[in-house]
Amino acid sequence: MAWMIYTSLELVIAVACCLGNVLVVWAVCLRRTFRQPTFCFVASLAVADFLVGAVAVPLAVLVDGWVEIPFQACLAVSCVVLVLTQASVLSLLAIAVDRYLRVSVPLRYKEIATEQRSWTAVVLCWLISCLLGFTPLFGWHNGDSQSSLLLNSSHINCTFLAVISLPYMVYFNYLGCILLPLAAMTLLYALVFYSLRKRLRREDQTSAPVESKLRAFLIKEKRLARSLALVLLLFAACWMPLHLMNCVLLSTGPQGVPQIAFYAGILLSHANSAVNPVVYALRITKIREAYLEIWRRLHRELVWPSVPQRAVIALMGTNQCFWCFASLPNNDSKRSVQEEERPPSPEIEFDDLEEFVLQPAPQGITIKCKVTRDKRGMDRGFYPTYYLHLDNDKKVFLLAGRKRKKSATSNYLISIDATDLSRGGENFIGKLRSNLMGTKFTVFDNGLNPDRALRDMSNARQELAAIIYETNVLGFKGPRKMSVIIPGMDDDNERVPIRPRTDNESILMRCQNRQMDNLIELHNKTPVWNDDTASYVLNFSGRVTQASVKNFQIVHSKDSSYIVMQFGRVADDIFTLDYNYPMCAVQAFAIALSSFDGKLACE
Protein backbone atom coordinates (compact mmCIF):
# COMPACT_ATOMS: atom_id res chain seq x y z
CA MET A 1 0.00 0.00 0.00
CA ALA A 2 2.81 2.40 0.94
CA TRP A 3 4.60 1.61 -2.32
CA MET A 4 1.42 2.40 -4.32
CA ILE A 5 1.04 5.77 -2.57
CA TYR A 6 4.72 6.56 -3.18
CA THR A 7 4.51 5.57 -6.85
CA SER A 8 1.27 7.55 -7.37
CA LEU A 9 2.82 10.68 -5.86
CA GLU A 10 5.91 10.23 -8.02
CA LEU A 11 3.66 9.98 -11.09
CA VAL A 12 1.86 13.24 -10.18
CA ILE A 13 5.20 14.98 -9.61
CA ALA A 14 6.56 13.66 -12.91
CA VAL A 15 3.59 14.99 -14.88
CA ALA A 16 3.79 18.37 -13.13
CA CYS A 17 7.55 18.57 -13.81
CA CYS A 18 7.14 17.84 -17.50
CA LEU A 19 4.18 20.15 -18.16
CA GLY A 20 5.44 23.07 -16.08
CA ASN A 21 9.00 23.08 -17.37
CA VAL A 22 7.97 22.57 -21.00
CA LEU A 23 5.96 25.76 -20.48
CA VAL A 24 9.08 27.56 -19.16
CA VAL A 25 11.27 26.48 -22.07
CA TRP A 26 8.53 27.37 -24.54
CA ALA A 27 8.16 30.80 -22.94
CA VAL A 28 11.91 31.47 -23.22
CA CYS A 29 11.93 30.40 -26.88
CA LEU A 30 8.76 32.36 -27.64
CA ARG A 31 9.95 35.87 -26.81
CA ARG A 32 13.09 37.61 -27.95
CA THR A 33 13.15 39.56 -24.68
CA PHE A 34 14.16 36.31 -22.98
CA ARG A 35 17.33 36.03 -25.09
CA GLN A 36 19.28 37.27 -22.07
CA PRO A 37 21.91 35.44 -20.01
CA THR A 38 19.66 35.09 -16.98
CA PHE A 39 16.88 33.41 -18.92
CA CYS A 40 19.35 31.19 -20.79
CA PHE A 41 20.29 29.74 -17.40
CA VAL A 42 16.63 29.62 -16.34
CA ALA A 43 15.95 27.58 -19.49
CA SER A 44 18.86 25.28 -18.59
CA LEU A 45 17.40 24.78 -15.12
CA ALA A 46 13.98 24.12 -16.66
CA VAL A 47 15.47 21.46 -18.97
CA ALA A 48 17.07 19.77 -15.96
CA ASP A 49 13.76 19.92 -14.07
CA PHE A 50 11.91 18.54 -17.10
CA LEU A 51 14.34 15.61 -17.28
CA VAL A 52 13.76 14.98 -13.59
CA GLY A 53 10.11 14.36 -14.40
CA ALA A 54 10.68 12.54 -17.69
CA VAL A 55 13.75 10.47 -16.70
CA ALA A 56 14.80 10.72 -13.05
CA VAL A 57 11.43 9.98 -11.46
CA PRO A 58 10.74 6.86 -13.57
CA LEU A 59 14.29 5.69 -12.85
CA ALA A 60 13.85 6.38 -9.14
CA VAL A 61 10.82 4.09 -9.14
CA LEU A 62 12.74 1.55 -11.22
CA VAL A 63 15.79 1.44 -8.92
CA ASP A 64 13.69 0.89 -5.82
CA GLY A 65 14.43 -2.81 -5.71
CA TRP A 66 11.78 -3.89 -8.18
CA VAL A 67 14.04 -5.08 -11.00
CA GLU A 68 17.14 -7.22 -11.26
CA ILE A 69 19.69 -5.91 -13.78
CA PRO A 70 23.48 -6.09 -14.18
CA PHE A 71 25.48 -4.09 -11.62
CA GLN A 72 26.99 -1.72 -14.19
CA ALA A 73 23.54 -1.00 -15.71
CA CYS A 74 22.11 -0.24 -12.27
CA LEU A 75 25.11 2.02 -11.56
CA ALA A 76 24.68 3.92 -14.85
CA VAL A 77 20.95 4.42 -14.21
CA SER A 78 21.63 5.77 -10.72
CA CYS A 79 24.30 8.14 -12.04
CA VAL A 80 21.78 9.79 -14.38
CA VAL A 81 19.89 11.07 -11.32
CA LEU A 82 23.13 12.56 -9.98
CA VAL A 83 23.85 14.28 -13.30
CA LEU A 84 20.46 16.02 -13.33
CA THR A 85 20.86 17.18 -9.71
CA GLN A 86 24.30 18.57 -10.50
CA ALA A 87 22.98 20.33 -13.62
CA SER A 88 20.36 22.09 -11.46
CA VAL A 89 23.01 23.20 -8.97
CA LEU A 90 25.34 24.56 -11.64
CA SER A 91 22.47 26.33 -13.43
CA LEU A 92 21.53 28.02 -10.15
CA LEU A 93 25.18 28.97 -9.65
CA ALA A 94 25.33 30.44 -13.15
CA ILE A 95 22.19 32.49 -12.42
CA ALA A 96 23.74 33.81 -9.19
CA VAL A 97 26.99 34.77 -10.98
CA ASP A 98 24.99 36.48 -13.73
CA ARG A 99 22.98 38.52 -11.18
CA TYR A 100 26.20 39.52 -9.42
CA LEU A 101 27.79 40.71 -12.67
CA ARG A 102 24.62 42.59 -13.59
CA VAL A 103 24.77 44.60 -10.38
CA SER A 104 28.52 44.91 -9.80
CA VAL A 105 29.58 45.84 -13.36
CA PRO A 106 26.40 47.20 -15.02
CA LEU A 107 28.27 49.24 -17.62
CA ARG A 108 30.29 46.27 -18.88
CA TYR A 109 27.63 43.63 -18.27
CA LYS A 110 26.34 43.46 -21.86
CA GLU A 111 29.91 43.27 -23.13
CA ILE A 112 30.79 40.43 -20.75
CA ALA A 113 27.56 38.42 -20.70
CA THR A 114 26.75 38.01 -24.39
CA GLU A 115 24.18 35.50 -25.59
CA GLN A 116 26.88 33.32 -27.16
CA ARG A 117 28.90 33.22 -23.95
CA SER A 118 25.78 32.44 -21.97
CA TRP A 119 24.94 29.38 -24.06
CA THR A 120 28.60 28.34 -23.88
CA ALA A 121 28.33 28.52 -20.10
CA VAL A 122 25.17 26.39 -20.25
CA VAL A 123 27.01 23.72 -22.26
CA LEU A 124 29.91 23.80 -19.78
CA CYS A 125 27.46 23.39 -16.89
CA TRP A 126 26.07 20.24 -18.43
CA LEU A 127 29.51 18.84 -19.32
CA ILE A 128 30.76 19.38 -15.77
CA SER A 129 27.53 17.87 -14.44
CA CYS A 130 28.11 14.74 -16.51
CA LEU A 131 31.71 14.50 -15.30
CA LEU A 132 30.75 14.86 -11.62
CA GLY A 133 27.59 12.75 -11.85
CA PHE A 134 29.23 9.85 -13.66
CA THR A 135 32.23 9.76 -11.30
CA PRO A 136 31.00 6.50 -9.65
CA LEU A 137 31.39 4.76 -13.03
CA PHE A 138 35.15 5.24 -12.72
CA GLY A 139 35.42 3.17 -9.54
CA TRP A 140 33.89 5.02 -6.60
CA HIS A 141 30.99 2.63 -6.09
CA ASN A 142 29.88 -0.42 -4.09
CA GLY A 143 31.14 -2.97 -6.60
CA ASP A 144 33.49 -4.69 -4.13
CA SER A 145 30.80 -5.13 -1.48
CA GLN A 146 28.32 -6.39 -4.08
CA SER A 147 30.73 -8.91 -5.66
CA SER A 148 30.35 -11.28 -2.71
CA LEU A 149 26.57 -11.22 -3.20
CA LEU A 150 26.57 -11.83 -6.95
CA LEU A 151 27.79 -15.45 -6.72
CA ASN A 152 27.09 -17.08 -10.07
CA SER A 153 24.80 -14.28 -11.34
CA SER A 154 25.87 -10.88 -12.66
CA HIS A 155 22.42 -9.38 -11.84
CA ILE A 156 21.52 -7.58 -8.61
CA ASN A 157 18.32 -6.32 -7.03
CA CYS A 158 18.81 -2.73 -8.19
CA THR A 159 18.54 0.02 -5.56
CA PHE A 160 20.29 3.39 -5.48
CA LEU A 161 22.34 2.83 -2.33
CA ALA A 162 23.19 -0.71 -3.38
CA VAL A 163 25.49 0.66 -6.10
CA ILE A 164 26.26 4.26 -5.07
CA SER A 165 28.77 4.60 -2.24
CA LEU A 166 27.59 6.57 0.81
CA PRO A 167 31.03 8.18 1.28
CA TYR A 168 30.75 9.43 -2.32
CA MET A 169 27.25 10.81 -1.66
CA VAL A 170 28.27 12.60 1.56
CA TYR A 171 31.87 13.73 1.06
CA PHE A 172 31.97 14.29 -2.69
CA ASN A 173 28.40 14.91 -3.85
CA TYR A 174 26.91 16.69 -0.82
CA LEU A 175 29.83 18.57 0.71
CA GLY A 176 31.80 19.24 -2.48
CA CYS A 177 29.25 19.45 -5.29
CA ILE A 178 26.15 20.82 -3.53
CA LEU A 179 26.95 22.46 -0.18
CA LEU A 180 29.99 24.37 -1.47
CA PRO A 181 28.12 25.85 -4.50
CA LEU A 182 25.16 26.69 -2.25
CA ALA A 183 27.49 28.61 0.07
CA ALA A 184 28.96 30.46 -2.91
CA MET A 185 25.47 31.31 -4.21
CA THR A 186 24.37 32.56 -0.79
CA LEU A 187 27.41 34.85 -0.66
CA LEU A 188 26.75 36.15 -4.19
CA TYR A 189 23.10 36.95 -3.47
CA ALA A 190 24.10 38.61 -0.19
CA LEU A 191 26.51 40.84 -2.14
CA VAL A 192 23.83 41.56 -4.75
CA PHE A 193 21.24 42.65 -2.18
CA TYR A 194 23.79 44.64 -0.20
CA SER A 195 24.90 46.50 -3.34
CA LEU A 196 21.31 47.17 -4.47
CA ARG A 197 20.26 48.39 -1.04
CA LYS A 198 23.28 50.68 -0.75
CA ARG A 199 22.74 52.18 -4.21
CA LEU A 200 19.01 52.64 -3.65
CA ARG A 201 19.68 54.57 -0.44
CA ARG A 202 22.21 56.75 -2.24
CA GLU A 203 19.75 57.33 -5.11
CA ASP A 204 16.95 58.29 -2.70
CA GLN A 205 19.21 60.91 -1.15
CA THR A 206 20.38 62.47 -4.42
CA SER A 207 17.28 62.47 -6.68
CA ALA A 208 13.51 62.31 -6.73
CA PRO A 209 12.55 58.61 -6.57
CA VAL A 210 9.64 58.93 -9.01
CA GLU A 211 11.71 60.55 -11.72
CA SER A 212 14.94 58.55 -11.40
CA LYS A 213 15.47 56.01 -14.16
CA LEU A 214 18.40 54.52 -12.22
CA ARG A 215 16.16 53.90 -9.24
CA ALA A 216 13.59 52.14 -11.44
CA PHE A 217 16.39 49.94 -12.81
CA LEU A 218 17.63 49.07 -9.32
CA ILE A 219 14.13 48.20 -8.09
CA LYS A 220 13.59 46.00 -11.13
CA GLU A 221 16.88 44.19 -10.52
CA LYS A 222 16.09 43.76 -6.85
CA ARG A 223 12.70 42.24 -7.66
CA LEU A 224 14.21 39.77 -10.14
CA ALA A 225 17.04 38.88 -7.75
CA ARG A 226 14.49 38.15 -5.00
CA SER A 227 12.57 35.83 -7.30
CA LEU A 228 15.68 33.90 -8.33
CA ALA A 229 16.94 33.77 -4.75
CA LEU A 230 13.59 32.23 -3.81
CA VAL A 231 14.21 29.49 -6.40
CA LEU A 232 17.59 28.83 -4.75
CA LEU A 233 16.04 28.77 -1.28
CA LEU A 234 13.41 26.26 -2.37
CA PHE A 235 16.09 24.06 -3.93
CA ALA A 236 18.05 24.01 -0.69
CA ALA A 237 14.92 23.36 1.41
CA CYS A 238 13.83 20.46 -0.82
CA TRP A 239 17.20 18.73 -1.18
CA MET A 240 18.80 19.24 2.25
CA PRO A 241 16.63 16.68 4.12
CA LEU A 242 17.63 13.87 1.75
CA HIS A 243 21.34 14.66 1.97
CA LEU A 244 21.20 15.02 5.75
CA MET A 245 19.59 11.57 5.90
CA ASN A 246 22.51 10.25 3.84
CA CYS A 247 24.86 11.71 6.45
CA VAL A 248 22.92 9.94 9.21
CA LEU A 249 23.02 6.65 7.28
CA LEU A 250 26.79 6.96 6.88
CA SER A 251 27.35 7.52 10.60
CA THR A 252 24.73 5.21 12.15
CA GLY A 253 23.96 2.58 9.53
CA PRO A 254 20.72 1.49 7.81
CA GLN A 255 18.69 1.64 11.04
CA GLY A 256 19.37 5.36 11.48
CA VAL A 257 16.64 6.59 9.11
CA PRO A 258 13.08 5.17 8.86
CA GLN A 259 12.15 4.05 5.38
CA ILE A 260 9.08 6.31 5.27
CA ALA A 261 11.25 9.35 6.06
CA PHE A 262 13.65 8.39 3.28
CA TYR A 263 10.78 8.12 0.78
CA ALA A 264 9.45 11.49 1.95
CA GLY A 265 12.89 13.03 1.32
CA ILE A 266 12.99 11.59 -2.20
CA LEU A 267 9.50 12.94 -2.97
CA LEU A 268 10.42 16.37 -1.62
CA SER A 269 13.58 16.54 -3.74
CA HIS A 270 11.65 15.62 -6.88
CA ALA A 271 8.82 18.05 -6.05
CA ASN A 272 11.31 20.92 -6.21
CA SER A 273 11.44 20.53 -9.99
CA ALA A 274 7.66 20.95 -10.22
CA VAL A 275 7.59 24.05 -8.00
CA ASN A 276 9.95 26.25 -10.02
CA PRO A 277 7.55 27.01 -12.94
CA VAL A 278 4.94 28.12 -10.41
CA VAL A 279 7.45 30.44 -8.74
CA TYR A 280 8.34 31.96 -12.12
CA ALA A 281 4.66 32.61 -12.87
CA LEU A 282 3.96 34.21 -9.50
CA ARG A 283 7.12 36.31 -9.26
CA ILE A 284 8.31 37.19 -12.78
CA THR A 285 5.85 39.25 -14.84
CA LYS A 286 7.55 38.56 -18.18
CA ILE A 287 7.22 34.79 -17.76
CA ARG A 288 3.63 35.10 -16.54
CA GLU A 289 2.72 37.11 -19.64
CA ALA A 290 4.47 34.51 -21.82
CA TYR A 291 2.44 31.76 -20.12
CA LEU A 292 -0.75 33.64 -20.99
CA GLU A 293 0.34 33.99 -24.60
CA ILE A 294 1.07 30.25 -24.82
CA TRP A 295 -2.34 29.41 -23.37
CA ARG A 296 -3.99 31.64 -25.94
CA ARG A 297 -2.09 29.94 -28.76
CA LEU A 298 -3.03 26.50 -27.49
CA HIS A 299 -6.62 27.64 -27.13
CA ARG A 300 -6.74 28.84 -30.71
CA GLU A 301 -5.39 25.52 -31.94
CA LEU A 302 -7.62 23.35 -29.75
CA VAL A 303 -10.91 25.24 -29.81
CA TRP A 304 -10.82 26.56 -33.37
CA PRO A 305 -8.45 24.12 -35.14
CA SER A 306 -9.70 25.21 -38.54
CA VAL A 307 -9.32 28.89 -37.63
CA PRO A 308 -5.65 29.36 -36.66
CA GLN A 309 -5.56 33.09 -35.97
CA ARG A 310 -7.74 35.77 -34.42
CA ALA A 311 -7.80 38.82 -36.54
CA VAL A 312 -9.47 42.08 -37.22
CA ILE A 313 -9.75 42.51 -40.98
CA ALA A 314 -11.04 45.12 -43.36
CA LEU A 315 -12.82 43.22 -46.11
CA MET A 316 -11.69 44.06 -49.62
CA GLY A 317 -14.03 46.35 -51.50
CA THR A 318 -15.93 47.57 -48.42
CA ASN A 319 -15.68 50.40 -45.96
CA GLN A 320 -16.34 48.13 -43.01
CA CYS A 321 -13.96 46.67 -40.49
CA PHE A 322 -14.81 43.49 -38.66
CA TRP A 323 -13.74 41.89 -35.39
CA CYS A 324 -13.47 38.25 -36.19
CA PHE A 325 -11.61 34.99 -36.11
CA ALA A 326 -10.06 34.42 -39.49
CA SER A 327 -6.96 33.21 -41.31
CA LEU A 328 -4.56 35.83 -42.54
CA PRO A 329 -1.25 35.54 -44.37
CA ASN A 330 1.59 34.49 -42.03
CA ASN A 331 3.46 37.79 -42.18
CA ASP A 332 0.41 40.01 -42.15
CA SER A 333 -1.68 38.67 -39.28
CA LYS A 334 -1.37 41.97 -37.46
CA ARG A 335 -1.88 44.23 -40.44
CA SER A 336 -5.11 45.16 -42.09
CA VAL A 337 -5.92 43.85 -45.50
CA GLN A 338 -6.93 47.31 -46.52
CA GLU A 339 -6.08 50.60 -44.78
CA GLU A 340 -9.15 52.75 -44.22
CA GLU A 341 -9.25 56.51 -44.05
CA ARG A 342 -10.57 57.36 -40.59
CA PRO A 343 -12.78 60.45 -40.36
CA PRO A 344 -11.42 62.84 -37.73
CA SER A 345 -13.24 64.03 -34.61
CA PRO A 346 -15.33 67.19 -35.05
CA GLU A 347 -13.75 70.42 -33.89
CA ILE A 348 -14.27 70.62 -30.14
CA GLU A 349 -13.23 73.56 -28.00
CA PHE A 350 -13.15 73.78 -24.21
CA ASP A 351 -11.62 76.05 -21.59
CA ASP A 352 -11.48 73.67 -18.63
CA LEU A 353 -9.91 70.27 -19.41
CA GLU A 354 -10.96 68.71 -16.09
CA GLU A 355 -14.58 69.73 -16.64
CA PHE A 356 -14.58 68.48 -20.24
CA VAL A 357 -13.23 64.97 -19.50
CA LEU A 358 -15.80 64.47 -16.72
CA GLN A 359 -18.88 65.74 -18.51
CA PRO A 360 -20.91 63.49 -20.85
CA ALA A 361 -20.43 63.84 -24.59
CA PRO A 362 -22.87 66.29 -26.21
CA GLN A 363 -25.94 64.53 -27.54
CA GLY A 364 -25.74 63.81 -31.26
CA ILE A 365 -21.92 64.20 -31.39
CA THR A 366 -19.41 61.35 -31.43
CA ILE A 367 -16.15 62.25 -29.68
CA LYS A 368 -13.43 60.50 -31.68
CA CYS A 369 -10.16 59.93 -29.85
CA LYS A 370 -6.92 58.04 -30.17
CA VAL A 371 -5.17 56.02 -27.45
CA THR A 372 -1.41 55.55 -27.69
CA ARG A 373 0.58 53.10 -25.59
CA ASP A 374 4.14 54.04 -24.63
CA LYS A 375 6.26 51.02 -23.65
CA ARG A 376 9.62 52.77 -23.92
CA GLY A 377 11.90 53.24 -20.94
CA MET A 378 13.34 51.20 -18.12
CA ASP A 379 10.13 49.67 -16.77
CA ARG A 380 7.40 50.64 -19.22
CA GLY A 381 7.46 47.17 -20.74
CA PHE A 382 5.75 46.12 -17.51
CA TYR A 383 3.94 49.40 -16.76
CA PRO A 384 3.18 51.21 -20.04
CA THR A 385 1.81 54.73 -20.06
CA TYR A 386 -1.39 55.33 -22.04
CA TYR A 387 -2.35 58.68 -23.57
CA LEU A 388 -5.74 59.84 -24.84
CA HIS A 389 -5.89 62.56 -27.53
CA LEU A 390 -8.66 63.90 -29.72
CA ASP A 391 -8.37 62.27 -33.13
CA ASN A 392 -8.27 65.48 -35.18
CA ASP A 393 -5.65 67.75 -36.75
CA LYS A 394 -4.79 69.43 -33.45
CA LYS A 395 -4.32 66.13 -31.53
CA VAL A 396 -5.48 67.79 -28.31
CA PHE A 397 -4.29 65.91 -25.20
CA LEU A 398 -7.04 64.77 -22.84
CA LEU A 399 -5.85 62.11 -20.38
CA ALA A 400 -2.93 59.89 -19.37
CA GLY A 401 -3.03 56.67 -17.38
CA ARG A 402 -0.59 54.23 -15.90
CA LYS A 403 -0.74 51.08 -13.77
CA ARG A 404 0.50 51.55 -10.22
CA LYS A 405 3.37 49.41 -8.97
CA LYS A 406 3.28 47.20 -5.89
CA SER A 407 -0.51 47.05 -5.75
CA ALA A 408 -2.25 43.87 -4.65
CA THR A 409 -4.71 44.26 -7.56
CA SER A 410 -4.53 46.16 -10.83
CA ASN A 411 -4.78 49.87 -10.09
CA TYR A 412 -4.51 52.56 -12.78
CA LEU A 413 -4.06 56.27 -12.09
CA ILE A 414 -5.63 58.72 -14.55
CA SER A 415 -4.32 62.28 -14.89
CA ILE A 416 -5.02 65.39 -16.98
CA ASP A 417 -1.25 66.03 -17.16
CA ALA A 418 0.89 63.71 -19.26
CA THR A 419 3.93 64.38 -17.04
CA ASP A 420 2.23 64.04 -13.64
CA LEU A 421 0.90 60.56 -12.89
CA SER A 422 1.26 60.65 -9.11
CA ARG A 423 -1.59 59.82 -6.71
CA GLY A 424 -1.10 63.00 -4.70
CA GLY A 425 -0.65 65.36 -7.65
CA GLU A 426 -3.09 68.15 -8.34
CA ASN A 427 -3.71 66.74 -11.84
CA PHE A 428 -5.02 63.41 -10.56
CA ILE A 429 -8.53 63.03 -12.04
CA GLY A 430 -9.52 59.44 -11.29
CA LYS A 431 -8.49 55.83 -10.99
CA LEU A 432 -9.42 52.34 -12.14
CA ARG A 433 -9.26 49.46 -9.65
CA SER A 434 -9.82 45.74 -10.26
CA ASN A 435 -10.64 42.76 -8.10
CA LEU A 436 -8.08 40.01 -7.46
CA MET A 437 -9.05 37.96 -10.55
CA GLY A 438 -9.07 40.97 -12.89
CA THR A 439 -12.69 40.31 -13.90
CA LYS A 440 -14.36 43.30 -12.21
CA PHE A 441 -13.23 46.93 -12.32
CA THR A 442 -14.48 50.12 -10.67
CA VAL A 443 -13.82 53.65 -11.95
CA PHE A 444 -13.54 56.45 -9.37
CA ASP A 445 -13.10 60.20 -9.68
CA ASN A 446 -10.56 62.15 -7.57
CA GLY A 447 -12.72 62.50 -4.45
CA LEU A 448 -11.73 61.30 -0.99
CA ASN A 449 -12.13 57.80 0.40
CA PRO A 450 -15.45 57.61 2.33
CA ASP A 451 -13.52 57.00 5.57
CA ARG A 452 -11.83 60.40 5.24
CA ALA A 453 -14.72 62.36 3.70
CA LEU A 454 -17.10 64.79 5.39
CA ARG A 455 -20.21 63.43 7.06
CA ASP A 456 -22.44 64.67 4.27
CA MET A 457 -20.16 62.87 1.73
CA SER A 458 -19.97 66.03 -0.40
CA ASN A 459 -16.24 65.58 -0.97
CA ALA A 460 -16.31 61.78 -1.14
CA ARG A 461 -15.24 60.07 -4.34
CA GLN A 462 -17.84 59.20 -6.94
CA GLU A 463 -18.04 55.86 -8.70
CA LEU A 464 -18.14 56.67 -12.41
CA ALA A 465 -18.47 53.15 -13.78
CA ALA A 466 -18.12 49.44 -13.14
CA ILE A 467 -16.83 46.98 -15.74
CA ILE A 468 -17.55 43.27 -15.45
CA TYR A 469 -15.88 40.67 -17.69
CA GLU A 470 -17.61 37.31 -17.92
CA THR A 471 -15.38 34.48 -16.72
CA ASN A 472 -14.15 32.64 -19.79
CA VAL A 473 -11.04 30.60 -19.00
CA LEU A 474 -8.91 30.19 -22.14
CA GLY A 475 -11.75 31.60 -24.24
CA PHE A 476 -13.67 28.31 -24.48
CA LYS A 477 -16.98 30.20 -24.42
CA GLY A 478 -16.10 32.17 -27.53
CA PRO A 479 -15.55 35.94 -27.88
CA ARG A 480 -15.00 38.03 -24.76
CA LYS A 481 -18.16 39.32 -23.04
CA MET A 482 -18.31 42.39 -20.82
CA SER A 483 -20.89 44.58 -19.08
CA VAL A 484 -20.50 48.27 -18.25
CA ILE A 485 -22.64 49.93 -15.59
CA ILE A 486 -22.58 53.72 -15.39
CA PRO A 487 -24.60 56.22 -13.31
CA GLY A 488 -27.85 57.38 -14.87
CA MET A 489 -28.69 60.92 -16.02
CA ASP A 490 -31.12 63.34 -14.40
CA ASP A 491 -33.64 65.66 -16.12
CA ASP A 492 -30.89 68.23 -16.74
CA ASN A 493 -28.71 65.65 -18.49
CA GLU A 494 -26.31 65.67 -15.54
CA ARG A 495 -24.77 62.50 -14.13
CA VAL A 496 -26.43 61.18 -10.96
CA PRO A 497 -23.69 61.13 -8.29
CA ILE A 498 -22.96 57.69 -6.82
CA ARG A 499 -21.00 58.07 -3.55
CA PRO A 500 -21.18 54.74 -1.67
CA ARG A 501 -20.30 54.77 2.03
CA THR A 502 -19.66 51.03 2.11
CA ASP A 503 -18.89 48.29 -0.41
CA ASN A 504 -22.49 47.11 -0.19
CA GLU A 505 -23.60 50.41 -1.74
CA SER A 506 -21.12 50.21 -4.63
CA ILE A 507 -22.20 49.92 -8.25
CA LEU A 508 -20.87 46.36 -8.44
CA MET A 509 -22.90 45.20 -5.43
CA ARG A 510 -26.01 47.05 -6.58
CA CYS A 511 -25.70 45.39 -9.97
CA GLN A 512 -25.19 42.00 -8.34
CA ASN A 513 -28.33 42.50 -6.25
CA ARG A 514 -30.16 43.95 -9.28
CA GLN A 515 -30.77 47.29 -7.53
CA MET A 516 -30.48 49.26 -10.75
CA ASP A 517 -32.11 52.56 -9.76
CA ASN A 518 -30.21 55.48 -11.35
CA LEU A 519 -27.90 53.06 -13.14
CA ILE A 520 -27.49 52.33 -16.86
CA GLU A 521 -26.41 48.81 -17.83
CA LEU A 522 -24.51 48.44 -21.09
CA HIS A 523 -22.97 45.44 -22.82
CA ASN A 524 -20.44 44.77 -25.54
CA LYS A 525 -22.18 44.13 -28.85
CA THR A 526 -22.27 40.43 -29.69
CA PRO A 527 -20.37 39.60 -32.90
CA VAL A 528 -22.38 37.82 -35.59
CA TRP A 529 -21.12 34.69 -37.32
CA ASN A 530 -20.47 35.20 -41.02
CA ASP A 531 -20.53 32.01 -43.12
CA ASP A 532 -18.72 33.62 -46.05
CA THR A 533 -15.68 34.61 -43.98
CA ALA A 534 -16.10 31.78 -41.43
CA SER A 535 -15.71 34.35 -38.66
CA TYR A 536 -17.47 36.53 -36.11
CA VAL A 537 -17.96 40.04 -37.47
CA LEU A 538 -18.77 43.56 -36.23
CA ASN A 539 -19.00 46.73 -38.24
CA PHE A 540 -16.54 49.36 -37.01
CA SER A 541 -17.15 51.70 -40.00
CA GLY A 542 -13.49 51.84 -40.89
CA ARG A 543 -12.32 53.00 -37.46
CA VAL A 544 -10.52 49.73 -36.61
CA THR A 545 -7.99 48.16 -38.95
CA GLN A 546 -5.78 45.70 -37.05
CA ALA A 547 -5.94 42.42 -35.18
CA SER A 548 -6.71 42.51 -31.46
CA VAL A 549 -8.94 40.62 -29.03
CA LYS A 550 -9.37 43.95 -27.22
CA ASN A 551 -11.61 45.43 -29.93
CA PHE A 552 -15.21 45.95 -28.79
CA GLN A 553 -18.37 48.05 -29.09
CA ILE A 554 -20.55 49.06 -26.12
CA VAL A 555 -24.32 49.30 -26.65
CA HIS A 556 -27.57 49.28 -24.68
CA SER A 557 -29.64 46.12 -24.90
CA LYS A 558 -32.72 48.09 -26.01
CA ASP A 559 -30.95 49.74 -28.96
CA SER A 560 -27.94 47.84 -30.29
CA SER A 561 -27.62 50.24 -33.24
CA TYR A 562 -26.61 53.15 -30.96
CA ILE A 563 -22.88 52.74 -30.24
CA VAL A 564 -22.17 54.29 -26.84
CA MET A 565 -18.47 53.49 -27.19
CA GLN A 566 -16.16 51.57 -29.49
CA PHE A 567 -12.48 50.74 -29.16
CA GLY A 568 -10.01 49.02 -31.46
CA ARG A 569 -6.49 48.76 -32.78
CA VAL A 570 -5.13 50.67 -35.78
CA ALA A 571 -1.38 50.09 -35.19
CA ASP A 572 0.81 48.10 -32.81
CA ASP A 573 0.50 50.67 -30.01
CA ILE A 574 -2.24 52.93 -31.37
CA PHE A 575 -5.98 52.46 -30.83
CA THR A 576 -9.10 54.46 -31.69
CA LEU A 577 -11.64 55.25 -29.00
CA ASP A 578 -15.01 56.81 -29.87
CA TYR A 579 -17.70 57.61 -27.31
CA ASN A 580 -21.17 59.14 -27.28
CA TYR A 581 -23.69 60.45 -24.77
CA PRO A 582 -24.08 59.61 -21.88
CA MET A 583 -20.43 58.54 -21.51
CA CYS A 584 -17.57 60.91 -20.62
CA ALA A 585 -13.88 60.75 -21.51
CA VAL A 586 -12.74 59.45 -18.11
CA GLN A 587 -15.29 56.61 -18.24
CA ALA A 588 -14.37 55.64 -21.81
CA PHE A 589 -10.62 55.84 -21.14
CA ALA A 590 -10.93 53.74 -17.99
CA ILE A 591 -12.94 51.08 -19.85
CA ALA A 592 -10.18 50.98 -22.47
CA LEU A 593 -7.54 50.60 -19.74
CA SER A 594 -9.46 47.66 -18.30
CA SER A 595 -9.25 45.91 -21.67
CA PHE A 596 -5.43 46.23 -21.60
CA ASP A 597 -5.15 44.58 -18.21
CA GLY A 598 -4.27 40.86 -18.23
CA LYS A 599 -7.25 38.61 -17.47
CA LEU A 600 -6.36 34.91 -17.40
CA ALA A 601 -9.89 34.03 -16.23
CA CYS A 602 -11.43 35.79 -19.26
CA GLU A 603 -9.13 34.82 -22.10
Helices and strands as residue ranges (DSSP letters): H 2-30, G 32-34, H 37-51, I 52-56, H 57-62, E 64-70, H 71-104, H 109-112, H 115-133, G 135-138, H 143-150, E 155-159, H 160-163, H 166-167, I 168-179, H 180-206, H 213-252, G 254-256, H 259-283, H 285-303, E 310-314, E 321-325, G 330-332, H 353-358, E 367-374, E 385-390, E 397-403, E 411-415, E 428-434, E 440-445, G 450-452, E 463-469, G 473-475, E 482-487, G 503-505, H 507-512, E 519-524, E 528-530, E 535-537, E 552-556, E 559-571, E 574-579, H 585-596, G 600-602
